[in-house]
Amino acid sequence: MPVYEYQCELCSLIFSVKMSMAEHEQGNVTCPACKKGRVIPHYSAFFAKTSKKS
């Protein structure tokens, strides 16, 4: 399952949520700190760790 990062517009908390793509499209995400639904996507760097050496 993908992990999505959000930032709360009210308290500025950055948090991660693990959810399916269908759940993500519904957009029902609330801040775990203030319990409000005013969150925006927070984009961060992506790193993939593989077992193969290049």
N, C-alpha and C positions, 0 to 999 in steps of 0.2 A: 504494500500500500504506500502511496506517495505521502510525503510529509510536506505540508504547506506552512509557510511563515506569514504571520499577520502582525500588524501594529495597531494598537487601540488609538483612536483619535482623541479620546478623552483623557486617559491616564498615561499614554505613550508607552505602554508595556509592549515589548516584542515577545511573541510566543509562537510555538509550533503546534500544529495539529495534524495528527495522522488520520486521513480519511480517504475514502474511495473517490474516484473522479466524479461519479454521479453525485455524491454528497457535496463535493466541492462546487459543482455547478448549481446546486440549490442555494448556496450562499448563506446558510443558517449558522453563522459563526458568532460566538459571543466571547468577550474578553473574560478570562478566568479570574482576573483581579476585581474588576468593577462590575462584572456581569452585564455589561451593555453590549449592544450589537453594532456599535459604530467602529468597525475595524476595516482596515485597508490592507491589501497584500504588501508584504515586505519582501523585497528581492535581495537575495544574498548569493554569494559565489557557490558554484556547484563543484563538488569534488567526487570523483569516482575512484574507489580503491579496488584494484583487481589483483588476482593472484599471479598473473603473467608478468614477467619482467620484459621490458622492451629493450 
